[in-house]
Amino acid sequence: MITLTIDGQKIEVPEGTTVLNAARKAGIHIPTLCDHPHLKPYGGCRLCMVEIEGFRTLQASCTIPASNNMVVRTTSDQIRKARKFVLTLIFSERNHFCPYCQVSGSDCELQNAAYGEGMTHWPLQPNWQPYPMDASHPYFILEHNRCILCRRCIRACSELVGANTLGVEERGAKTFVIADLNVPLGESSCVSCGMCVQVCPTGALIDRRSAYRGQNTTVDHHQTVCVGCSVGCGLDILTRDQQLIRIDGNWDAKVNGGVTCKVGRFYPAFDDRERIKTPLVRKNGTLQPVSWEEALNAAAEKIKTDSGDGLAALASTRLPLESLALFRQLFADRLRSEMVTSTEEGSRTAILSKWAEKLGKAFEGNIDQVHEAGAFFIMGADLINEHEVLGFFIRRRFPEGIKLIVVDEDQNQLGDLAHCALTPQKKSLAVLLKGLIAAVAKLGQNRIPFEGQPDEEVQKASSACGVASDLLLEAAFQLTNSEKPIVIYDPAITNDEMMSLLITLSQTTGATMISIKGGANAMGAAQLGMDKSFKLNGHQVAYIAIGDEEPKEKLIQQIENCSGIIVQASYYSRLTAMADVVLPVVNWLEQDGHFINLDGRLQTATKALQPPETVWTNEAVLTALAEKLGMIIESDWESVATQRPSPVSIAA
């Protein structure tokens, strides 16, 4: 620890802390435009200049490290003069109307900085040249007239996401932020994560749905968990008057550190599906609005008619543990239905739970280890279109010299970025894994004994899977000659033989295993035993708690011949159109509850919006339905969620 003095206040900070961050820790405000706490110091805007005893000139506080006994001043006449000069030059370059703008109202950091220095006019007139606007992107707009070239967006695209889509073109006053080789944003390699929008200080990047809907000072913030996939990113939900204004990544969230993808940030805001706001019962061939009492009675009658072997029940993995536990208790424990499962159908968790039971312990690591790994072995996992944030964590680490090995029988977009891409013949992944294990042994890097002749096994595997032996050896070399390697795989493509080989590969190389788990609460459903395949065998009544999930065509086809269909849903869909009883329930923004993410973190989701009065929570519906059936159920999720052996250690 070191001690320095800022504006007469003694401050103790860790060695390596910048002067700007030391001031922030002490609550001393130093204005800045290019700096962001979650980006590397850049020193571009020069607004954060301070006086330091012993230095002849002003210094940028965002880049200079604090030293022991350093004395800093932040508010002298020389500093204020320098700041006004910097702001004057910024105002002169583009069309910034901060003195007259009534839209930002503390949202714009440029306007805040100008007001902070008492500026009420332009000392230098702008050049009044109109600059183009790029509105080609479906989710946000790039407005060059407001850009101050702080490069926050460019740095976020690179440092946080690893997409490297944004850059600059030309020099001086002609400098512009561009996408790729100056193509429209909507036609570029942009991954639509929106991190550039979240870090922009001026509104040069604005998202289409939240723009001009009021000031940030008048919104309510709610921290919750994204249910788009099993990564479980922390989100900051901005609402006003019971309306969703915007979704940002929660910078303090342990899982994602503020990084989000389009599924968490934009999909909910652009969801235009029609809400179901009243219970519906089919009468004379059409669904008619009814009271909750009548709808629950109708649902109970259908369940009583075909309870037990005639009843099948399916719940969405977007529901919290509290709802899933009640669902299982009602249909599996009380009604004794042998077909109670989740929309995941255990596609990615059943085999993992099986091996956790077999091994008697957790065998996978956690997301934190991704930030330290020197090599990644990706097998069958599509981290470009699914679980995107996990893919961002890998892509952004390329400048650190990490190694990427991608194995996939189909085209994998990460393969274009890989140092070693292996494309085996169909149904030969197990053979390839055997070859890799043998290749590690041939290099003499195996951490556990290898039985057989490595040379022969490598050649044999190479011939069988269609991957050159040199590639197998190269992949083995990169994996074993890197610190803390990680194997990330999709369990949906595995079987018992492949799981055994993956575990052996992990033990041979010292790699940590991490698997993607599908839906937000897929792990929670698996822990509750709701991970079997959904197969109707004479079942006449199907109870589907789909929540706000979009029903898949496969599910619709599976239940279309059932004589009774009861659906708990938030939105109208083809599934609800088939139903005999529809029970309206909350969507993910209107529910509290708990979720287990892919690495076993027990996370708490909080309600951001109040549901309509006629819309009930999933727990309320299940409890009321149980009462109609003459049963009492209580959510025991805390006890049952940890009873079954899990592939990951479950902890808050």
C-alpha positions in Angstrom: 0.0 0.0 0.0 1.1 3.6 -0.7 -0.1 6.9 0.8 -0.6 10.1 -1.3 -2.3 13.4 -0.7 -5.0 14.8 -3.0 -6.4 18.2 -2.3 -5.0 18.0 1.3 -6.6 14.6 1.9 -4.4 11.6 2.7 -5.4 8.5 0.8 -4.0 4.9 1.1 -4.3 2.8 -2.1 -2.6 -0.3 -3.5 0.6 0.2 -5.5 -0.1 0.6 -9.2 -3.4 2.6 -8.7 -3.7 5.6 -11.0 -4.1 9.1 -9.5 -7.6 9.2 -11.0 -8.7 6.0 -9.3 -7.1 7.1 -6.0 -9.2 10.3 -6.2 -12.4 8.2 -7.0 -11.7 6.1 -3.9 -11.6 9.2 -1.8 -14.7 10.7 -3.4 -12.8 13.5 -5.1 -14.3 14.3 -8.5 -11.9 14.7 -11.4 -13.7 15.2 -14.7 -12.9 12.9 -17.6 -14.3 11.8 -20.9 -12.2 9.1 -22.4 -11.6 7.1 -19.2 -13.9 4.4 -18.0 -13.4 2.3 -14.9 -13.7 -1.0 -16.8 -11.5 0.0 -19.7 -7.7 0.3 -19.8 -6.4 3.9 -19.2 -6.1 5.7 -22.5 -5.2 9.4 -21.8 -6.8 10.7 -24.9 -9.1 13.6 -23.8 -6.7 15.3 -21.4 -9.7 16.6 -19.3 -8.4 14.9 -16.2 -5.2 17.0 -15.9 -3.9 17.6 -12.4 -1.0 19.3 -10.7 1.6 17.1 -9.0 4.3 18.6 -6.8 7.7 18.1 -8.5 6.3 18.0 -12.1 6.8 21.0 -14.4 3.6 20.4 -16.3 0.0 19.2 -15.7 -0.4 15.4 -15.8 -3.2 13.2 -17.0 -4.5 11.6 -13.8 -6.0 8.6 -15.7 -2.6 7.3 -16.8 0.0 8.3 -14.2 0.4 5.8 -11.3 0.2 7.2 -7.8 3.4 7.0 -5.8 4.2 7.2 -2.1 4.1 10.7 -0.6 2.8 12.1 -3.9 1.0 15.5 -3.5 -1.8 16.2 -6.0 -4.0 19.2 -6.6 -7.2 19.0 -8.8 -8.8 22.4 -8.7 -6.2 25.2 -9.3 -6.7 28.1 -11.7 -4.2 26.5 -14.2 -6.1 23.2 -14.1 -9.5 24.9 -14.7 -8.1 26.9 -17.6 -6.7 23.8 -19.2 -10.0 21.9 -18.8 -11.9 24.8 -20.4 -9.4 24.8 -23.3 -9.8 21.1 -23.8 -13.6 21.4 -23.8 -13.5 24.4 -26.2 -11.5 22.3 -28.7 -14.0 19.4 -28.4 -17.0 21.7 -28.9 -15.4 23.3 -32.0 -14.9 20.0 -33.9 -18.4 18.6 -34.0 -22.0 19.8 -33.6 -22.3 19.7 -29.9 -25.2 21.9 -28.6 -24.6 21.3 -24.9 -25.5 24.9 -23.8 -28.9 24.5 -25.3 -29.6 20.8 -25.1 -32.4 19.8 -22.8 -32.5 16.2 -23.8 -29.5 14.8 -22.0 -30.1 16.3 -18.5 -27.0 14.7 -16.8 -27.0 11.7 -19.2 -24.3 13.3 -21.3 -20.8 13.4 -19.7 -19.7 16.2 -22.1 -22.5 18.4 -21.0 -21.8 17.6 -17.4 -18.1 18.5 -17.8 -19.0 21.8 -19.4 -21.4 22.8 -16.7 -18.9 21.7 -14.1 -16.4 24.3 -15.5 -19.1 27.0 -15.7 -19.2 27.1 -19.5 -22.3 28.7 -20.9 -21.2 29.3 -24.5 -18.6 28.3 -27.2 -15.4 30.3 -26.9 -14.7 29.0 -30.5 -17.6 28.6 -32.9 -18.2 25.1 -34.3 -17.6 24.7 -38.0 -21.3 23.9 -38.5 -20.5 21.1 -40.9 -23.2 18.3 -40.8 -21.8 14.8 -40.3 -23.5 11.6 -41.4 -25.6 9.3 -39.2 -25.5 5.6 -39.5 -28.9 4.1 -38.8 -28.3 0.8 -40.6 -28.1 -1.3 -37.4 -31.3 -2.9 -36.1 -30.6 -2.1 -32.4 -28.7 1.2 -32.2 -27.6 4.3 -34.1 -24.2 5.9 -34.6 -24.5 9.7 -34.7 -21.2 11.3 -35.8 -22.3 14.8 -34.9 -22.1 13.9 -31.2 -18.9 11.9 -31.3 -16.0 13.3 -29.4 -13.5 10.5 -30.5 -12.9 9.3 -27.0 -12.6 5.8 -28.4 -14.5 4.2 -25.5 -16.7 2.3 -28.0 -13.6 1.0 -29.9 -11.9 0.0 -26.7 -15.0 -1.7 -25.3 -15.5 -3.6 -28.6 -11.9 -4.9 -28.3 -11.2 -5.1 -24.5 -14.5 -6.3 -23.3 -16.0 -8.3 -26.2 -13.0 -9.1 -28.4 -15.0 -8.4 -31.6 -12.7 -5.6 -32.9 -15.4 -4.3 -35.2 -14.9 -0.6 -34.5 -11.9 1.5 -35.4 -11.0 5.0 -36.7 -10.4 6.3 -40.2 -8.5 9.4 -41.3 -6.7 11.9 -39.0 -7.2 15.1 -37.1 -10.6 16.8 -37.6 -11.4 14.3 -40.3 -11.2 11.3 -37.9 -14.3 9.1 -37.8 -15.3 6.0 -35.9 -15.9 3.3 -38.5 -17.0 -0.4 -38.5 -14.6 -2.8 -40.2 -13.3 -1.2 -43.4 -15.9 1.6 -43.2 -19.0 -0.4 -44.0 -22.4 0.5 -42.5 -22.8 -0.9 -38.9 -25.7 -3.1 -40.0 -23.6 -4.8 -42.6 -20.4 -5.1 -40.4 -19.0 -7.9 -38.2 -20.8 -6.2 -35.2 -22.1 -8.9 -32.8 -24.8 -6.6 -31.5 -23.7 -6.8 -27.8 -24.3 -3.1 -27.3 -21.3 -2.6 -25.0 -20.3 0.4 -27.2 -23.7 2.0 -26.4 -23.3 1.4 -22.7 -19.9 3.1 -22.5 -20.5 6.0 -24.9 -20.3 9.3 -22.9 -22.3 11.6 -25.2 -25.1 9.8 -26.9 -23.1 9.4 -30.2 -24.3 5.7 -29.9 -27.9 5.4 -28.8 -30.2 2.4 -28.8 -33.4 2.7 -30.8 -35.9 1.8 -28.1 -34.6 3.9 -25.1 -33.5 7.1 -26.9 -35.4 10.2 -26.0 -37.5 8.5 -23.4 -36.4 10.7 -20.5 -33.3 11.2 -18.4 -31.3 8.6 -16.5 -31.8 10.6 -13.3 -35.5 9.7 -13.3 -35.3 6.0 -13.8 -35.4 3.1 -11.3 -32.6 0.6 -11.3 -33.2 -3.1 -10.7 -30.4 -5.6 -10.5 -31.4 -9.1 -11.8 -30.2 -12.1 -13.7 -30.5 -12.7 -17.4 -32.4 -15.8 -18.3 -31.3 -16.0 -22.0 -28.9 -18.8 -21.3 -27.1 -20.6 -18.5 -24.2 -18.1 -18.2 -26.4 -16.1 -15.9 -25.2 -12.6 -16.6 -26.1 -9.8 -14.1 -28.2 -7.1 -15.6 -29.2 -3.5 -14.6 -32.8 -3.0 -15.6 -33.9 0.6 -16.1 -37.6 1.3 -15.7 -39.9 4.3 -15.4 -43.6 4.2 -14.7 -43.8 0.5 -15.1 -42.2 0.5 -18.5 -38.9 -1.0 -19.5 -36.6 1.8 -20.6 -33.2 0.1 -21.1 -31.1 -2.9 -20.1 -27.5 -2.5 -19.2 -24.9 -4.9 -18.0 -24.4 -4.8 -14.3 -20.7 -3.7 -13.8 -20.7 -5.2 -10.3 -22.0 -8.7 -11.4 -19.4 -11.4 -10.6 -20.3 -13.6 -13.5 -20.1 -11.1 -16.4 -18.6 -7.9 -15.0 -21.0 -5.8 -17.0 -20.6 -7.6 -20.3 -23.8 -8.7 -22.0 -24.9 -10.0 -25.4 -27.8 -9.0 -27.6 -30.0 -11.7 -26.0 -29.8 -10.0 -22.6 -29.7 -6.4 -23.7 -31.8 -6.0 -26.8 -34.1 -9.0 -27.2 -36.4 -8.2 -24.3 -36.7 -4.5 -25.3 -37.6 -5.5 -28.9 -40.0 -8.3 -27.9 -43.3 -7.4 -29.4 -45.3 -10.5 -28.6 -48.8 -10.0 -27.4 -49.3 -10.5 -23.7 -52.0 -12.8 -22.2 -53.8 -10.8 -19.6 -56.8 -12.9 -18.6 -57.4 -16.7 -18.2 -58.9 -18.4 -21.2 -61.0 -21.6 -21.4 -62.0 -23.3 -24.7 -65.8 -23.2 -25.1 -67.6 -24.2 -28.3 -64.3 -24.6 -30.1 -62.8 -21.2 -29.2 -60.9 -19.7 -26.3 -63.0 -17.4 -24.2 -61.9 -15.1 -21.4 -63.0 -16.3 -17.9 -62.3 -15.7 -14.3 -59.3 -17.3 -12.5 -61.8 -19.4 -10.5 -63.3 -20.9 -13.6 -60.0 -21.4 -15.3 -58.5 -23.2 -12.3 -61.6 -25.4 -12.0 -61.4 -26.3 -15.7 -57.7 -27.2 -15.4 -58.3 -29.3 -12.2 -61.1 -31.2 -13.9 -58.9 -32.1 -16.9 -56.1 -33.2 -14.5 -58.4 -35.3 -12.4 -59.7 -37.1 -15.5 -56.2 -38.3 -16.5 -54.0 -38.0 -13.5 -51.1 -40.3 -13.0 -50.1 -42.3 -16.2 -52.4 -40.2 -18.4 -50.8 -36.9 -17.4 -47.6 -35.4 -18.8 -46.0 -32.1 -17.4 -43.4 -29.9 -18.8 -41.8 -26.7 -17.4 -39.6 -24.0 -18.9 -36.0 -23.7 -17.7 -36.6 -19.9 -17.7 -38.6 -20.4 -14.5 -37.0 -19.8 -11.1 -36.1 -22.7 -8.8 -39.1 -21.9 -6.6 -41.5 -22.5 -9.5 -39.7 -25.6 -10.7 -39.7 -27.1 -7.2 -43.5 -26.6 -6.8 -44.1 -27.9 -10.3 -42.2 -31.1 -9.6 -43.8 -31.5 -6.2 -47.3 -31.1 -7.6 -47.0 -33.3 -10.7 -44.4 -35.9 -9.7 -44.8 -36.2 -6.0 -48.6 -35.6 -5.5 -50.1 -36.6 -8.8 -47.6 -39.4 -9.4 -47.1 -38.6 -13.1 -44.1 -40.4 -14.5 -43.6 -37.8 -17.2 -42.4 -34.6 -15.5 -39.5 -32.8 -17.1 -38.3 -29.5 -18.4 -38.1 -27.9 -21.9 -34.4 -28.7 -21.9 -35.3 -32.4 -21.6 -31.9 -33.0 -20.1 -30.3 -32.6 -23.5 -27.2 -31.0 -21.9 -27.6 -32.0 -18.3 -28.7 -35.6 -18.1 -25.4 -37.1 -19.0 -23.6 -34.6 -16.7 -25.8 -35.6 -13.7 -25.2 -39.3 -14.5 -21.4 -38.8 -14.4 -21.6 -36.7 -11.3 -23.5 -39.6 -9.6 -21.0 -42.1 -11.0 -18.0 -40.1 -9.8 -19.7 -39.0 -6.6 -18.4 -35.5 -6.9 -18.4 -32.3 -9.0 -15.9 -32.5 -11.9 -16.3 -29.2 -13.7 -14.7 -25.8 -13.0 -16.2 -22.2 -13.1 -16.2 -19.2 -15.3 -13.6 -17.3 -13.3 -11.0 -19.7 -14.5 -11.6 -18.6 -18.1 -10.0 -15.3 -17.3 -6.7 -17.0 -16.3 -6.5 -19.8 -18.8 -3.7 -19.9 -21.4 -5.4 -22.3 -23.8 -8.9 -23.3 -24.7 -10.1 -26.5 -26.2 -13.6 -26.0 -27.6 -15.5 -29.1 -28.6 -18.8 -28.8 -30.3 -19.8 -25.6 -28.4 -21.1 -22.8 -30.6 -20.0 -19.7 -28.5 -20.7 -17.3 -31.4 -24.5 -17.9 -31.5 -25.1 -19.4 -28.0 -23.7 -18.5 -24.6 -22.1 -15.5 -26.3 -20.6 -13.9 -23.2 -18.5 -17.0 -22.6 -17.2 -16.6 -26.2 -16.5 -12.9 -25.5 -14.3 -13.8 -22.6 -12.2 -16.0 -24.8 -12.0 -13.7 -27.8 -10.9 -10.7 -25.8 -7.9 -12.6 -24.5 -6.3 -13.1 -27.9 -3.9 -10.1 -27.4 -2.6 -11.9 -24.3 -1.4 -14.8 -26.5 -3.8 -17.5 -25.6 -4.1 -20.6 -27.7 -7.5 -21.7 -29.2 -8.1 -25.3 -30.4 -11.6 -25.9 -31.9 -13.0 -29.4 -32.5 -16.3 -29.7 -34.4 -17.8 -32.0 -36.9 -19.8 -29.1 -38.3 -18.7 -25.6 -39.2 -17.8 -23.6 -36.1 -17.3 -19.9 -36.5 -14.7 -19.8 -33.7 -12.7 -22.1 -36.0 -11.8 -19.1 -38.1 -10.1 -17.6 -35.1 -8.5 -20.8 -33.9 -4.8 -21.5 -33.9 -5.7 -25.2 -34.5 -9.0 -26.2 -36.0 -9.8 -29.9 -36.2 -12.8 -31.1 -38.3 -13.2 -34.8 -37.9 -15.5 -37.0 -40.0 -19.1 -37.5 -38.7 -19.4 -39.7 -35.6 -15.7 -39.8 -35.0 -15.3 -37.4 -32.1 -14.5 -40.2 -29.7 -11.8 -41.5 -32.0 -10.3 -38.0 -32.3 -10.2 -37.7 -28.4 -8.4 -41.0 -28.2 -5.9 -39.6 -30.7 -5.4 -36.4 -28.7 -4.8 -38.3 -25.5 -2.2 -40.5 -27.4 -0.6 -37.3 -28.9 -0.2 -35.8 -25.4 1.5 -39.1 -24.3 3.7 -39.0 -27.4 4.9 -35.6 -26.5 5.7 -36.9 -23.0 3.3 -34.3 -21.4 0.8 -36.8 -20.0 0.0 -36.4 -16.3 -1.4 -39.8 -15.9 -0.1 -43.1 -17.3 -0.9 -44.0 -20.9 -1.5 -47.6 -21.9 -0.4 -48.7 -25.3 1.9 -47.3 -28.0 1.3 -43.5 -28.5 2.7 -43.5 -32.1 0.4 -46.2 -33.2 -2.6 -44.8 -31.5 -2.1 -41.3 -33.0 -1.8 -42.8 -36.5 -4.7 -45.1 -36.0 -6.9 -42.2 -34.8 -5.8 -39.9 -37.6 -6.8 -42.5 -40.2 -10.2 -43.2 -38.6 -11.3 -39.6 -38.0 -9.7 -37.9 -41.0 -7.6 -35.4 -39.1 -3.9 -35.3 -39.9 -1.6 -36.6 -37.2 0.4 -33.4 -37.3 -2.7 -31.5 -36.4 -3.4 -33.8 -33.5 0.2 -33.3 -32.2 -0.1 -29.5 -32.7 -3.3 -29.4 -30.7 -1.8 -31.5 -28.0 1.3 -29.3 -27.9 -0.7 -26.1 -27.6 -2.9 -27.6 -24.9 -0.2 -28.9 -22.7 2.3 -26.1 -23.1 -0.1 -23.4 -21.8 -0.9 -22.4 -18.3 -4.2 -23.6 -16.8 -5.9 -24.9 -20.0 -9.7 -25.3 -20.2 -11.9 -27.7 -22.1 -15.2 -26.2 -23.0 -17.7 -28.6 -24.5 -21.4 -29.1 -25.4 -22.6 -32.2 -23.5 -25.5 -32.5 -26.1 -23.1 -34.1 -28.5 -21.5 -36.5 -26.1 -22.2 -40.0 -24.9 -20.8 -42.1 -22.1 -17.7 -43.1 -24.1 -17.0 -39.5 -25.0 -17.5 -38.2 -21.5 -15.1 -40.8 -20.2 -12.5 -39.7 -22.8 -13.1 -36.0 -22.0 -12.4 -36.6 -18.4 -9.3 -38.6 -19.3 -8.1 -35.8 -21.6 -8.7 -33.4 -18.7 -6.7 -35.5 -16.3 -4.0 -36.1 -18.9 -3.4 -32.4 -19.6 -4.4 -30.9 -16.3 -7.2 -29.0 -18.0 -10.4 -27.7 -16.3 -13.7 -28.9 -17.8 -16.6 -26.5 -18.4 -19.8 -27.4 -20.2 -22.6 -25.2 -21.5 -25.9 -26.1 -20.0 -28.5 -24.6 -22.2 -31.4 -22.7 -20.5 -31.0 -20.3 -17.6 -32.2 -22.9 -15.0 -31.2 -26.1 -16.8 -28.9 -27.0 -13.9 -31.7 -26.3 -11.5 -34.1 -28.5 -13.4 -31.5 -31.3 -13.5 -31.0 -31.0 -9.7 -34.7 -31.5 -9.3 -34.7 -34.6 -11.5 -36.6 -32.8 -14.3 -34.1 -33.8 -17.1 -35.7 -36.8 -18.9 -36.8 -36.8 -22.5 -40.4 -35.6 -23.1 -42.1 -38.6 -24.6 -45.8 -39.1 -24.7 -46.9 -42.7 -24.4 -50.7 -42.8 -24.1 -50.7 -39.5 -22.1 -53.9 -37.7 -22.8 -53.4 -34.5 -20.8 -50.4 -32.2 -21.1 -49.7 -29.4 -18.6 -47.1 -27.0 -20.1 -45.7 -24.2 -17.9 -44.0 -22.5 -20.7 -43.8 -19.0 -19.0 -42.3 -16.5 -21.4 -40.3 -19.0 -23.4 -41.0 -19.2 -27.1 -42.5 -22.8 -27.7 -40.5 -24.9 -30.1 -42.2 -26.6 -33.1 -41.1 -30.0 -31.8 -43.1 -29.5 -28.6 -46.2 -28.3 -30.5 -46.1 -31.4 -32.7 -45.7 -33.7 -29.7 -48.8 -32.6 -27.9 -51.1 -31.7 -30.7 -53.0 -35.0 -30.4 -53.6 -34.7 -26.6 -57.2 -34.6 -25.6 -56.4 -31.9 -22.9 -53.8 -29.2 -23.0 -53.3 -26.7 -20.2 -50.7 -23.9 -20.7 -49.2 -21.5 -18.2 -47.9 -18.7 -20.5 -47.0 -15.0 -20.7 -47.6 -14.5 -24.4 -49.9 -15.7 -27.1 -48.4 -18.4 -29.4 -49.3 -21.4 -31.5 -49.1 -23.4 -28.2 -51.7 -21.3 -26.4 -53.9 -21.4 -29.5 -54.0 -25.2 -29.2 -54.8 -25.1 -25.4 -58.0 -25.9 -23.7 -57.0 -23.8 -20.7 -54.6 -20.9 -20.7 -53.4 -19.4 -17.4 -51.6 -16.0 -17.8 -48.3 -15.7 -15.8 -45.5 -13.2 -15.3 -42.6 -12.9 -17.6 -38.9 -12.9 -16.5 -38.9 -9.2 -15.6 -41.9 -9.6 -13.3 -40.6 -12.5 -11.2 -38.4 -13.0 -8.2 -36.5 -16.2 -7.7 -33.3 -18.2 -7.9 -31.3 -19.7 -10.7 -28.3 -22.1 -10.9 -26.0 -21.1 -13.7 -23.6 -23.2 -15.7 -20.9 -23.2 -13.1 -23.1 -23.8 -10.1 -23.7 -20.2 -8.8 -26.9 -19.8 -7.0 -28.1 -16.4 -8.2 -31.0 -14.2 -7.2 -33.3 -12.6 -9.7 -35.4 -9.6 -8.6 -38.6 -8.3 -10.0 -38.2 -5.1 -12.1 -41.8 -4.6 -13.3 -45.2 -5.2 -11.7 -47.3 -7.6 -13.7 -50.9 -6.7 -14.6 -53.4 -7.4 -11.8 -55.0 -10.3 -13.7 -51.6 -12.0 -14.3 -50.3 -14.3 -11.5 -46.9 -15.6 -10.6 -46.1 -19.2 -11.6 -45.9 -20.1 -7.9 -49.4 -18.6 -7.2 -50.9 -20.6 -10.1 -49.4 -23.9 -9.0 -50.4 -23.4 -5.4 -54.0 -22.5 -6.3 -54.2 -25.4 -8.7 -53.0 -27.8 -6.0 -55.8 -26.5 -3.7 -58.4 -27.2 -6.4 -57.0 -30.7 -6.5 -57.3 -31.0 -2.7 -53.5 -30.9 -2.2 -51.0 -28.7 -0.3 -47.6 -28.0 -1.8 -44.7 -25.9 -0.4 -41.6 -24.8 -2.2 -38.7 -26.8 -0.8 -36.2 -25.8 -3.5 -33.4 -25.0 -1.1 -33.3 -28.6 0.3 -33.9 -30.5 -3.0 -31.6 -28.4 -5.2 -28.5 -29.8 -3.6 -29.6 -33.4 -2.8 -28.6 -34.8 -6.2 -24.9 -35.0 -7.1 -24.0 -32.2 -9.4 -21.3 -31.8 -12.1 -20.5 -28.4 -10.6 -20.2 -27.3 -7.0 -23.4 -25.3 -6.1 -22.8 -22.2 -4.0 -24.2 -18.8 -3.6 
